Amino acid sequence: MADIKIRKATGTWVVRAGGAVLAESKNALELSEPGYGDVIYFPREDIAMAFLEESDHVSHCPHKGDARYFSIVTKSQTLENVGWSYETPIEAVARIKEHIAFTPGDYLAVERV
C-alpha cells in the first residue's frame, strides 16, 4: 500500500477556469502520495457543478480505486478531463469520497487565496 496521507488543506482554496471561480472551499483536503505532487480535493458542495460535465474517461489507481472524470465547459472552450473523482474510493482513502480534484494548467488554476 502506498503511503498516502490526507489532511485538511489549510486556508481557502479556489479553482479558476476562463476567469471564473468554479470552486471555493475552506474544507478542501490535501492528498500526499509518494512520487506525486500534493493534490487538493474539493468537496462537491463547494463546486459550481453546473460547469462540470461528466466524461466517458475512467482510470484505476491500485491505492485509491476507480476514478471518473469531468470536463469543464466555459464560454470559450471545453477543458477535457481536468477534474476527477473517486466515487467509491478504497477504504484507506475514504475521506476523498464526494470530493473532486483538478489538474492545473494553462487555462485552469488551483490555488490558495
C-alpha positions as CSV (number, residue, x, y, z in Angstrom):
1,M,0.0,0.0,0.0
2,A,1.3,3.4,-0.9
3,D,2.0,5.8,2.0
4,I,-0.9,8.1,1.2
5,K,-1.7,10.9,3.6
6,I,-4.8,13.0,3.7
7,R,-5.2,16.1,5.8
8,K,-7.3,19.2,5.8
9,A,-5.8,21.8,3.4
10,T,-5.1,25.0,5.3
11,G,-6.7,28.2,4.3
12,T,-9.2,28.8,1.5
13,W,-8.7,27.1,-1.9
14,V,-10.1,28.1,-5.3
15,V,-10.4,26.6,-8.8
16,R,-10.5,29.2,-11.6
17,A,-11.1,28.5,-15.3
18,G,-11.7,31.0,-18.0
19,G,-11.5,33.8,-15.4
20,A,-14.4,32.4,-13.4
21,V,-14.2,30.9,-9.9
22,L,-15.6,27.4,-10.2
23,A,-14.9,26.3,-6.6
24,E,-14.0,27.9,-3.4
25,S,-13.6,26.0,-0.2
26,K,-12.3,26.2,3.4
27,N,-12.9,22.4,3.7
28,A,-10.6,21.1,0.9
29,L,-8.4,18.1,1.6
30,E,-4.8,17.8,0.6
31,L,-3.7,14.3,-0.5
32,S,0.0,13.4,-0.5
33,E,1.2,10.3,-2.3
34,P,4.9,9.4,-2.7
35,G,6.2,10.2,-6.2
36,Y,3.4,12.7,-7.0
37,G,2.8,16.3,-6.2
38,D,0.2,17.1,-3.5
39,V,-3.4,17.2,-4.8
40,I,-6.2,19.3,-3.5
41,Y,-9.6,17.7,-3.3
42,F,-12.7,20.0,-3.2
43,P,-16.0,19.0,-1.5
44,R,-18.7,18.8,-4.2
45,E,-20.9,21.2,-2.3
46,D,-18.2,23.9,-2.8
47,I,-18.0,23.4,-6.6
48,A,-20.2,25.0,-9.2
49,M,-21.2,21.6,-10.6
50,A,-23.2,23.2,-13.5
51,F,-19.8,23.9,-15.2
52,L,-18.7,20.3,-15.0
53,E,-19.7,17.7,-17.5
54,E,-19.1,14.0,-16.7
55,S,-16.9,12.4,-19.4
56,D,-16.6,8.8,-20.6
57,H,-12.9,8.7,-19.4
58,V,-12.1,6.5,-16.4
59,S,-8.9,5.3,-14.8
60,H,-7.9,2.9,-12.0
61,C,-5.4,3.5,-9.2
62,P,-4.5,0.5,-7.1
63,H,-4.2,2.7,-4.0
64,K,-7.4,4.8,-4.4
65,G,-9.8,2.9,-6.7
66,D,-11.6,3.8,-9.9
67,A,-11.8,7.5,-10.9
68,R,-14.3,9.1,-13.2
69,Y,-13.5,12.3,-15.0
70,F,-15.2,15.6,-15.6
71,S,-14.6,18.3,-18.3
72,I,-15.2,22.0,-17.5
73,V,-17.3,23.9,-20.0
74,T,-16.6,27.6,-20.2
75,K,-18.0,30.2,-22.6
76,S,-14.9,30.0,-24.8
77,Q,-13.8,26.4,-24.5
78,T,-14.1,22.9,-23.0
79,L,-11.3,21.7,-20.8
80,E,-11.4,17.9,-21.3
81,N,-11.0,15.6,-18.3
82,V,-9.4,18.1,-16.0
83,G,-11.4,17.0,-12.9
84,W,-11.6,13.6,-11.3
85,S,-13.4,11.9,-8.5
86,Y,-13.2,8.5,-6.7
87,E,-16.9,7.7,-6.3
88,T,-16.2,4.6,-4.2
89,P,-12.6,5.0,-3.0
90,I,-10.6,2.3,-1.3
91,E,-11.3,2.4,2.5
92,A,-7.8,3.8,3.3
93,V,-8.6,7.0,1.4
94,A,-12.4,7.1,2.1
95,R,-12.1,10.8,3.1
96,I,-11.9,11.8,-0.6
97,K,-15.4,10.4,-1.4
98,E,-17.7,13.2,-2.6
99,H,-14.6,15.3,-3.5
100,I,-13.2,16.3,-6.9
101,A,-9.6,17.2,-7.7
102,F,-8.5,19.3,-10.7
103,T,-5.4,19.3,-12.9
104,P,-3.9,22.8,-13.1
105,G,-2.8,24.0,-16.5
106,D,-2.7,26.9,-18.9
107,Y,-6.5,27.6,-18.5
108,L,-7.1,26.2,-15.0
109,A,-5.7,27.3,-11.7
110,V,-5.9,25.6,-8.3
111,E,-4.6,27.9,-5.6
112,R,-4.8,29.0,-2.0
113,V,-6.2,32.6,-1.6
